[in-house]
């Protein structure tokens, strides 16, 4: 898998998203309370631009009138027919064993770590002090 630096963290504010293109794929990067997740922008139901859907939480009820709201911002609702997907796993909330949107590994790394490697040419002092979002595809 190749690593791709797709953004700096300040390009994806808290509870916002950024749509990026990597190797011809559209991928949505989501900042959920300071954690970052990446999913493909194609809904497995009928192909809608899933990453343009609402970001919601989980509503559960133990009985009539007794509701709990949890997992704020961790579910993505498709804009076409409302299927919901867990941003942590890509799994459909209703059919977790059968339906899944593609999810990707993502890390936040300091700029200094991105220029390290085993093979080195002549180097010059460089200062990179931002945090970068790095996607593995
Ligand atoms: S296309 Fe996403 S729920 Fe139908």
Backbone and ligand atoms as CSV (ligand in chain L), in Angstrom:
chain,resi,resn,atom,element,x,y,z
A,1,UNK,N,N,0.830,-1.197,0.000
A,1,UNK,CA,C,0.000,0.000,0.000
A,1,UNK,C,C,0.864,1.245,0.000
A,2,UNK,N,N,0.493,2.206,-0.762
A,2,UNK,CA,C,1.232,3.468,-0.807
A,2,UNK,C,C,0.628,4.454,0.175
A,3,UNK,N,N,1.484,5.325,0.670
A,3,UNK,CA,C,1.021,6.354,1.602
A,3,UNK,C,C,0.854,7.667,0.851
A,4,UNK,N,N,-0.211,8.373,1.165
A,4,UNK,CA,C,-0.505,9.639,0.501
A,4,UNK,C,C,-0.781,10.709,1.553
A,5,UNK,N,N,-0.059,11.797,1.485
A,5,UNK,CA,C,-0.342,12.938,2.365
A,5,UNK,C,C,-1.478,13.712,1.707
A,6,UNK,N,N,-2.644,13.736,2.361
A,6,UNK,CA,C,-3.832,14.293,1.705
A,6,UNK,C,C,-4.235,15.666,2.225
A,7,UNK,N,N,-3.757,16.056,3.396
A,7,UNK,CA,C,-4.182,17.342,3.954
A,7,UNK,C,C,-3.351,17.658,5.178
A,8,UNK,N,N,-3.448,18.901,5.602
A,8,UNK,CA,C,-2.970,19.235,6.943
A,8,UNK,C,C,-4.196,19.205,7.849
A,9,UNK,N,N,-3.983,18.986,9.141
A,9,UNK,CA,C,-5.131,18.847,10.033
A,9,UNK,C,C,-5.995,20.117,10.063
A,10,UNK,N,N,-5.383,21.269,9.853
A,10,UNK,CA,C,-6.211,22.487,9.906
A,10,UNK,C,C,-7.097,22.649,8.667
A,11,UNK,N,N,-6.940,21.789,7.662
A,11,UNK,CA,C,-7.849,21.805,6.515
A,11,UNK,C,C,-9.123,21.018,6.793
A,12,UNK,N,N,-9.132,20.241,7.898
A,12,UNK,CA,C,-10.323,19.460,8.246
A,12,UNK,C,C,-10.688,19.814,9.690
A,13,UNK,N,N,-11.415,20.906,9.897
A,13,UNK,CA,C,-11.756,21.320,11.259
A,13,UNK,C,C,-12.592,20.267,11.985
A,14,UNK,N,N,-12.687,20.419,13.284
A,14,UNK,CA,C,-13.444,19.508,14.135
A,14,UNK,C,C,-14.853,19.289,13.580
A,15,UNK,N,N,-15.237,18.019,13.457
A,15,UNK,CA,C,-16.561,17.594,12.997
A,15,UNK,C,C,-16.873,18.021,11.563
A,16,UNK,N,N,-15.817,18.217,10.765
A,16,UNK,CA,C,-16.000,18.542,9.350
A,16,UNK,C,C,-15.402,17.422,8.504
A,17,UNK,N,N,-15.515,17.556,7.199
A,17,UNK,CA,C,-15.007,16.540,6.272
A,17,UNK,C,C,-14.306,17.195,5.104
A,18,UNK,N,N,-13.505,16.395,4.413
A,18,UNK,CA,C,-12.820,16.861,3.208
A,18,UNK,C,C,-12.848,15.715,2.206
A,19,UNK,N,N,-13.259,16.004,0.987
A,19,UNK,CA,C,-13.277,15.004,-0.071
A,19,UNK,C,C,-11.975,15.113,-0.863
A,20,UNK,N,N,-11.252,13.993,-1.017
A,20,UNK,CA,C,-9.983,14.018,-1.744
A,20,UNK,C,C,-10.024,12.980,-2.861
A,21,UNK,N,N,-9.130,13.140,-3.836
A,21,UNK,CA,C,-8.969,12.174,-4.932
A,21,UNK,C,C,-7.614,11.516,-4.757
A,22,UNK,N,N,-7.589,10.181,-4.674
A,22,UNK,CA,C,-6.327,9.450,-4.578
A,22,UNK,C,C,-6.389,8.291,-5.563
A,23,UNK,N,N,-5.460,8.238,-6.494
A,23,UNK,CA,C,-5.424,7.174,-7.514
A,23,UNK,C,C,-6.777,6.993,-8.196
A,24,UNK,N,N,-7.441,8.093,-8.503
A,24,UNK,CA,C,-8.728,8.023,-9.200
A,24,UNK,C,C,-9.911,7.698,-8.316
A,25,UNK,N,N,-9.694,7.510,-7.013
A,25,UNK,CA,C,-10.802,7.217,-6.096
A,25,UNK,C,C,-11.176,8.456,-5.310
A,26,UNK,N,N,-12.462,8.669,-5.122
A,26,UNK,CA,C,-12.904,9.747,-4.236
A,26,UNK,C,C,-13.041,9.177,-2.832
A,27,UNK,N,N,-12.396,9.846,-1.887
A,27,UNK,CA,C,-12.386,9.374,-0.500
A,27,UNK,C,C,-12.718,10.543,0.411
A,28,UNK,N,N,-13.615,10.311,1.347
A,28,UNK,CA,C,-13.976,11.336,2.322
A,28,UNK,C,C,-13.172,11.152,3.593
A,29,UNK,N,N,-12.558,12.246,4.060
A,29,UNK,CA,C,-11.807,12.229,5.320
A,29,UNK,C,C,-12.657,12.977,6.341
A,30,UNK,N,N,-12.949,12.345,7.482
A,30,UNK,CA,C,-13.832,12.921,8.488
A,30,UNK,C,C,-13.081,13.138,9.794
A,31,UNK,N,N,-13.258,14.311,10.384
A,31,UNK,CA,C,-12.713,14.619,11.707
A,31,UNK,C,C,-13.861,14.506,12.698
A,32,UNK,N,N,-13.882,13.410,13.450
A,32,UNK,CA,C,-14.953,13.159,14.414
A,32,UNK,C,C,-14.390,13.376,15.812
A,33,UNK,N,N,-14.654,14.535,16.359
A,33,UNK,CA,C,-14.182,14.835,17.709
A,33,UNK,C,C,-12.672,14.744,17.855
A,34,UNK,N,N,-11.923,15.013,16.771
A,34,UNK,CA,C,-10.468,14.952,16.834
A,34,UNK,C,C,-9.886,13.635,16.354
A,35,UNK,N,N,-10.732,12.629,16.069
A,35,UNK,CA,C,-10.272,11.383,15.455
A,35,UNK,C,C,-10.592,11.462,13.963
A,36,UNK,N,N,-9.713,10.862,13.143
A,36,UNK,CA,C,-9.883,10.958,11.688
A,36,UNK,C,C,-10.215,9.591,11.107
A,37,UNK,N,N,-11.211,9.588,10.170
A,37,UNK,CA,C,-11.631,8.355,9.499
A,37,UNK,C,C,-11.755,8.629,8.011
A,38,UNK,N,N,-11.550,7.574,7.206
A,38,UNK,CA,C,-11.637,7.731,5.752
A,38,UNK,C,C,-12.514,6.637,5.166
A,39,UNK,N,N,-13.484,7.039,4.326
A,39,UNK,CA,C,-14.348,6.070,3.638
A,39,UNK,C,C,-14.499,6.487,2.177
A,40,UNK,N,N,-14.792,5.498,1.339
A,40,UNK,CA,C,-15.016,5.763,-0.074
A,40,UNK,C,C,-16.297,6.556,-0.274
A,41,UNK,N,N,-16.319,7.304,-1.371
A,41,UNK,CA,C,-17.460,8.188,-1.622
A,41,UNK,C,C,-18.524,7.522,-2.479
A,42,UNK,N,N,-18.614,6.198,-2.438
A,42,UNK,CA,C,-19.635,5.511,-3.234
A,42,UNK,C,C,-20.472,4.627,-2.311
A,43,UNK,N,N,-21.763,4.946,-2.239
A,43,UNK,CA,C,-22.652,4.148,-1.387
A,43,UNK,C,C,-22.819,2.754,-1.994
A,44,UNK,N,N,-22.672,1.687,-1.181
A,44,UNK,CA,C,-22.806,0.329,-1.717
A,44,UNK,C,C,-24.237,-0.026,-2.109
A,45,UNK,N,N,-25.217,0.805,-1.756
A,45,UNK,CA,C,-26.592,0.503,-2.148
A,45,UNK,C,C,-26.809,0.798,-3.626
A,46,UNK,N,N,-26.799,2.069,-4.019
A,46,UNK,CA,C,-27.009,2.405,-5.432
A,46,UNK,C,C,-26.027,3.450,-5.940
A,47,UNK,N,N,-24.926,3.652,-5.238
A,47,UNK,CA,C,-23.830,4.456,-5.789
A,47,UNK,C,C,-23.878,5.945,-5.545
A,48,UNK,N,N,-24.672,6.419,-4.612
A,48,UNK,CA,C,-24.710,7.858,-4.328
A,48,UNK,C,C,-23.366,8.342,-3.799
A,49,UNK,N,N,-23.162,9.669,-3.858
A,49,UNK,CA,C,-21.978,10.286,-3.245
A,49,UNK,C,C,-22.175,10.284,-1.732
A,50,UNK,N,N,-21.816,9.184,-1.132
A,50,UNK,CA,C,-22.092,8.954,0.287
A,50,UNK,C,C,-21.510,10.028,1.190
A,51,UNK,N,N,-20.303,10.514,0.862
A,51,UNK,CA,C,-19.624,11.449,1.761
A,51,UNK,C,C,-20.280,12.822,1.800
A,52,UNK,N,N,-21.278,13.060,0.955
A,52,UNK,CA,C,-22.013,14.307,1.009
A,52,UNK,C,C,-23.224,14.202,1.937
A,53,UNK,N,N,-23.412,13.037,2.556
A,53,UNK,CA,C,-24.546,12.839,3.446
A,53,UNK,C,C,-24.349,13.475,4.813
A,54,UNK,N,N,-25.424,13.459,5.614
A,54,UNK,CA,C,-25.372,14.043,6.967
A,54,UNK,C,C,-24.560,13.158,7.894
A,55,UNK,N,N,-23.868,13.808,8.811
A,55,UNK,CA,C,-23.148,13.097,9.862
A,55,UNK,C,C,-24.065,13.108,11.081
A,56,UNK,N,N,-24.364,11.937,11.600
A,56,UNK,CA,C,-25.343,11.835,12.687
A,56,UNK,C,C,-24.790,10.954,13.810
A,57,UNK,N,N,-25.596,10.809,14.845
A,57,UNK,CA,C,-25.258,9.906,15.942
A,57,UNK,C,C,-26.236,8.749,15.953
A,58,UNK,N,N,-26.214,7.987,17.036
A,58,UNK,CA,C,-27.055,6.799,17.143
A,58,UNK,C,C,-28.210,7.071,18.113
A,59,UNK,N,N,-29.431,6.852,17.626
A,59,UNK,CA,C,-30.614,6.981,18.479
A,59,UNK,C,C,-31.115,5.571,18.791
A,60,UNK,N,N,-31.206,5.233,20.066
A,60,UNK,CA,C,-31.708,3.927,20.478
A,60,UNK,C,C,-32.841,4.135,21.464
A,61,UNK,N,N,-33.772,3.198,21.465
A,61,UNK,CA,C,-34.909,3.287,22.389
A,61,UNK,C,C,-35.104,1.947,23.086
A,62,UNK,N,N,-35.313,1.997,24.382
A,62,UNK,CA,C,-35.619,0.768,25.117
A,62,UNK,C,C,-37.133,0.567,25.209
A,63,UNK,N,N,-37.870,1.619,24.878
A,63,UNK,CA,C,-39.328,1.545,24.888
A,63,UNK,C,C,-39.883,2.866,24.406
A,64,UNK,N,N,-41.196,2.953,24.205
A,64,UNK,CA,C,-41.805,4.192,23.729
A,64,UNK,C,C,-41.453,5.377,24.628
A,65,UNK,N,N,-40.955,6.447,24.021
A,65,UNK,CA,C,-40.638,7.659,24.776
A,65,UNK,C,C,-39.343,7.600,25.551
A,66,UNK,N,N,-38.595,6.498,25.455
A,66,UNK,CA,C,-37.350,6.355,26.214
A,66,UNK,C,C,-36.178,6.242,25.239
A,67,UNK,N,N,-35.640,7.400,24.831
A,67,UNK,CA,C,-34.606,7.435,23.804
A,67,UNK,C,C,-33.258,7.823,24.392
A,68,UNK,N,N,-32.199,7.243,23.816
A,68,UNK,CA,C,-30.838,7.653,24.154
A,68,UNK,C,C,-30.121,8.016,22.859
A,69,UNK,N,N,-29.356,9.097,22.929
A,69,UNK,CA,C,-28.553,9.522,21.784
A,69,UNK,C,C,-27.090,9.328,22.144
A,70,UNK,N,N,-26.371,8.583,21.306
A,70,UNK,CA,C,-24.958,8.320,21.601
A,70,UNK,C,C,-24.161,8.343,20.292
A,71,UNK,N,N,-22.876,8.108,20.388
A,71,UNK,CA,C,-21.977,8.036,19.236
A,71,UNK,C,C,-22.150,9.246,18.310
A,72,UNK,N,N,-22.239,10.404,18.913
A,72,UNK,CA,C,-22.441,11.654,18.167
A,72,UNK,C,C,-21.404,11.807,17.050
A,73,UNK,N,N,-21.874,12.001,15.813
A,73,UNK,CA,C,-20.996,12.258,14.684
A,73,UNK,C,C,-20.279,11.046,14.117
A,74,UNK,N,N,-20.600,9.832,14.589
A,74,UNK,CA,C,-19.867,8.644,14.125
A,74,UNK,C,C,-20.570,7.879,13.011
A,75,UNK,N,N,-21.789,8.300,12.649
A,75,UNK,CA,C,-22.509,7.610,11.571
A,75,UNK,C,C,-22.718,8.572,10.410
A,76,UNK,N,N,-22.607,8.039,9.202
A,76,UNK,CA,C,-22.783,8.825,7.985
A,76,UNK,C,C,-24.041,8.332,7.276
A,77,UNK,N,N,-24.987,9.247,7.036
A,77,UNK,CA,C,-26.267,8.875,6.419
A,77,UNK,C,C,-26.228,9.213,4.939
A,78,UNK,N,N,-26.498,8.232,4.105
A,78,UNK,CA,C,-26.466,8.430,2.654
A,78,UNK,C,C,-27.546,9.433,2.239
A,79,UNK,N,N,-27.195,10.383,1.350
A,79,UNK,CA,C,-28.167,11.415,0.966
A,79,UNK,C,C,-29.304,10.882,0.081
A,80,UNK,N,N,-29.183,9.707,-0.505
A,80,UNK,CA,C,-30.240,9.222,-1.399
A,80,UNK,C,C,-31.345,8.484,-0.646
A,81,UNK,N,N,-31.027,7.425,0.093
A,81,UNK,CA,C,-32.074,6.617,0.723
A,81,UNK,C,C,-31.881,6.463,2.223
A,82,UNK,N,N,-30.905,7.150,2.774
A,82,UNK,CA,C,-30.791,7.210,4.225
A,82,UNK,C,C,-30.083,6.054,4.902
A,83,UNK,N,N,-29.485,5.136,4.154
A,83,UNK,CA,C,-28.729,4.080,4.835
A,83,UNK,C,C,-27.624,4.736,5.646
A,84,UNK,N,N,-27.337,4.169,6.812
A,84,UNK,CA,C,-26.323,4.755,7.691
A,84,UNK,C,C,-25.122,3.825,7.816
A,85,UNK,N,N,-23.929,4.432,7.818
A,85,UNK,CA,C,-22.680,3.672,7.877
A,85,UNK,C,C,-21.826,4.180,9.028
A,86,UNK,N,N,-21.203,3.217,9.706
A,86,UNK,CA,C,-20.340,3.527,10.846
A,86,UNK,C,C,-18.997,4.035,10.316
A,87,UNK,N,N,-18.638,5.274,10.635
A,87,UNK,CA,C,-17.387,5.833,10.114
A,87,UNK,C,C,-16.157,5.110,10.663
A,88,UNK,N,N,-16.284,4.447,11.816
A,88,UNK,CA,C,-15.132,3.725,12.389
A,88,UNK,C,C,-14.804,2.460,11.601
A,89,UNK,N,N,-15.839,1.806,11.055
A,89,UNK,CA,C,-15.627,0.491,10.428
A,89,UNK,C,C,-16.056,0.433,8.968
A,90,UNK,N,N,-16.885,1.365,8.539
A,90,UNK,CA,C,-17.465,1.325,7.194
A,90,UNK,C,C,-18.714,0.462,7.116
A,91,UNK,N,N,-19.054,-0.252,8.185
A,91,UNK,CA,C,-20.190,-1.171,8.140
A,91,UNK,C,C,-21.528,-0.441,8.178
A,92,UNK,N,N,-22.483,-1.014,7.448
A,92,UNK,CA,C,-23.857,-0.521,7.509
A,92,UNK,C,C,-24.400,-0.748,8.911
A,93,UNK,N,N,-25.138,0.210,9.415
A,93,UNK,CA,C,-25.705,0.030,10.752
A,93,UNK,C,C,-26.771,-1.056,10.744
A,94,UNK,N,N,-27.561,-1.153,9.664
A,94,UNK,CA,C,-28.662,-2.119,9.616
A,94,UNK,C,C,-28.214,-3.521,9.220
A,95,UNK,N,N,-27.201,-3.643,8.371
A,95,UNK,CA,C,-26.729,-4.955,7.911
A,95,UNK,C,C,-25.211,-5.033,8.063
A,96,UNK,N,N,-24.684,-4.999,9.280
A,96,UNK,CA,C,-23.227,-4.909,9.467
A,96,UNK,C,C,-22.452,-6.083,8.883
A,97,UNK,N,N,-23.080,-7.262,8.746
A,97,UNK,CA,C,-22.348,-8.419,8.216
A,97,UNK,C,C,-22.405,-8.511,6.697
A,98,UNK,N,N,-23.306,-7.768,6.080
A,98,UNK,CA,C,-23.482,-7.906,4.621
A,98,UNK,C,C,-23.102,-6.661,3.836
A,99,UNK,N,N,-23.265,-5.478,4.428
A,99,UNK,CA,C,-23.097,-4.250,3.656
A,99,UNK,C,C,-22.055,-3.361,4.308
A,100,UNK,N,N,-21.112,-2.908,3.475
A,100,UNK,CA,C,-20.000,-2.132,4.024
A,100,UNK,C,C,-19.525,-1.151,2.964
A,101,UNK,N,N,-19.221,0.069,3.373
A,101,UNK,CA,C,-18.553,1.001,2.471
A,101,UNK,C,C,-17.055,0.820,2.692
A,102,UNK,N,N,-16.270,1.034,1.660
A,102,UNK,CA,C,-14.821,0.863,1.780
A,102,UNK,C,C,-14.258,1.870,2.782
A,103,UNK,N,N,-13.484,1.387,3.737
A,103,UNK,CA,C,-12.826,2.305,4.670
A,103,UNK,C,C,-11.313,2.150,4.504
A,104,UNK,N,N,-10.574,3.164,4.908
A,104,UNK,CA,C,-9.134,3.213,4.668
A,104,UNK,C,C,-8.396,3.543,5.952
A,105,UNK,N,N,-7.142,3.041,6.032
A,105,UNK,CA,C,-6.296,3.378,7.174
A,105,UNK,C,C,-5.831,4.821,7.045
A,106,UNK,N,N,-5.818,5.488,8.162
A,106,UNK,CA,C,-5.480,6.907,8.172
A,106,UNK,C,C,-4.685,7.209,9.431
A,107,UNK,N,N,-3.695,8.044,9.305
A,107,UNK,CA,C,-2.901,8.444,10.473
A,107,UNK,C,C,-2.673,9.945,10.413
A,108,UNK,N,N,-2.423,10.524,11.561
A,108,UNK,CA,C,-1.976,11.913,11.614
A,108,UNK,C,C,-0.526,11.882,12.053
A,109,UNK,N,N,0.342,12.467,11.240
A,109,UNK,CA,C,1.769,12.419,11.526
A,109,UNK,C,C,2.363,13.813,11.463
A,110,UNK,N,N,3.361,14.069,12.299
A,110,UNK,CA,C,4.044,15.363,12.212
A,110,UNK,C,C,4.839,15.448,10.916
A,111,UNK,N,N,4.964,16.653,10.392
A,111,UNK,CA,C,5.677,16.841,9.137
A,111,UNK,C,C,7.089,16.291,9.184
A,112,UNK,N,N,7.763,16.378,10.326
A,112,UNK,CA,C,9.139,15.901,10.423
A,112,UNK,C,C,9.263,14.416,10.158
A,113,UNK,N,N,8.247,13.619,10.562
A,113,UNK,CA,C,8.290,12.170,10.370
A,113,UNK,C,C,8.136,11.796,8.903
A,114,UNK,N,N,7.539,12.662,8.105
A,114,UNK,CA,C,7.282,12.323,6.707
A,114,UNK,C,C,8.529,12.377,5.844
A,115,UNK,N,N,9.559,13.054,6.298
A,115,UNK,CA,C,10.756,13.150,5.461
A,115,UNK,C,C,11.812,12.123,5.864
A,116,UNK,N,N,11.518,11.252,6.879
A,116,UNK,CA,C,12.464,10.211,7.273
A,116,UNK,C,C,12.352,9.026,6.333
A,117,UNK,N,N,13.432,8.280,6.152
A,117,UNK,CA,C,13.422,7.101,5.303
A,117,UNK,C,C,14.778,6.436,5.315
A,118,UNK,N,N,14.858,5.190,4.726
A,118,UNK,CA,C,16.120,4.462,4.740
A,118,UNK,C,C,17.093,4.961,3.678
A,119,UNK,N,N,16.596,5.286,2.500
A,119,UNK,CA,C,17.463,5.738,1.418
A,119,UNK,C,C,17.527,7.255,1.464
A,120,UNK,N,N,18.741,7.776,1.514
A,120,UNK,CA,C,18.873,9.220,1.658
A,120,UNK,C,C,19.852,9.786,0.639
A,121,UNK,N,N,19.488,10.871,0.076
A,121,UNK,CA,C,20.412,11.638,-0.758
A,121,UNK,C,C,20.998,12.716,0.144
A,122,UNK,N,N,21.785,13.593,-0.418
A,122,UNK,CA,C,22.319,14.709,0.355
A,122,UNK,C,C,21.140,15.491,0.933
A,123,UNK,N,N,21.215,15.805,2.188
A,123,UNK,CA,C,20.057,16.449,2.833
A,123,UNK,C,C,20.379,17.877,3.270
A,124,UNK,N,N,19.366,18.640,3.422
A,124,UNK,CA,C,19.464,20.019,3.877
A,124,UNK,C,C,18.475,20.222,5.012
A,125,UNK,N,N,18.778,21.112,5.891
A,125,UNK,CA,C,17.900,21.389,7.032
A,125,UNK,C,C,16.568,21.936,6.542
A,126,UNK,N,N,15.482,21.271,6.956
A,126,UNK,CA,C,14.129,21.712,6.606
A,126,UNK,C,C,13.301,21.680,7.871
A,127,UNK,N,N,12.467,22.649,8.056
A,127,UNK,CA,C,11.567,22.646,9.204
A,127,UNK,C,C,10.133,22.515,8.704
A,128,UNK,N,N,9.448,21.456,9.175
A,128,UNK,CA,C,8.034,21.260,8.837
A,128,UNK,C,C,7.308,21.071,10.153
A,129,UNK,N,N,6.532,22.045,10.559
A,129,UNK,CA,C,5.962,21.975,11.900
A,129,UNK,C,C,4.468,21.706,11.925
A,130,UNK,N,N,3.838,21.458,10.781
A,130,UNK,CA,C,2.410,21.171,10.791
A,130,UNK,C,C,2.173,19.690,11.036
A,131,UNK,N,N,0.913,19.330,11.343
A,131,UNK,CA,C,0.484,17.945,11.421
A,131,UNK,C,C,-0.193,17.607,10.104
A,132,UNK,N,N,0.103,16.401,9.530
A,132,UNK,CA,C,-0.436,16.013,8.239
A,132,UNK,C,C,-1.315,14.774,8.365
A,133,UNK,N,N,-2.375,14.710,7.562
A,133,UNK,CA,C,-3.237,13.537,7.503
A,133,UNK,C,C,-2.706,12.650,6.383
A,134,UNK,N,N,-2.344,11.390,6.732
A,134,UNK,CA,C,-1.714,10.473,5.784
A,134,UNK,C,C,-2.640,9.280,5.566
A,135,UNK,N,N,-2.997,9.033,4.296
A,135,UNK,CA,C,-3.938,7.987,3.916
A,135,UNK,C,C,-3.175,6.823,3.304
A,136,UNK,N,N,-3.555,5.563,3.659
A,136,UNK,CA,C,-2.943,4.388,3.034
A,136,UNK,C,C,-3.933,3.778,2.073
A,137,UNK,N,N,-3.580,3.729,0.786
A,137,UNK,CA,C,-4.457,3.160,-0.248
A,137,UNK,C,C,-3.676,2.124,-1.014
L,1,LIG,S1,S,-27.694,4.979,-2.666
L,1,LIG,FE1,FE,-27.140,5.161,-0.601
L,1,LIG,S2,S,-28.836,4.437,0.489
L,1,LIG,FE2,FE,-29.361,4.223,-1.558
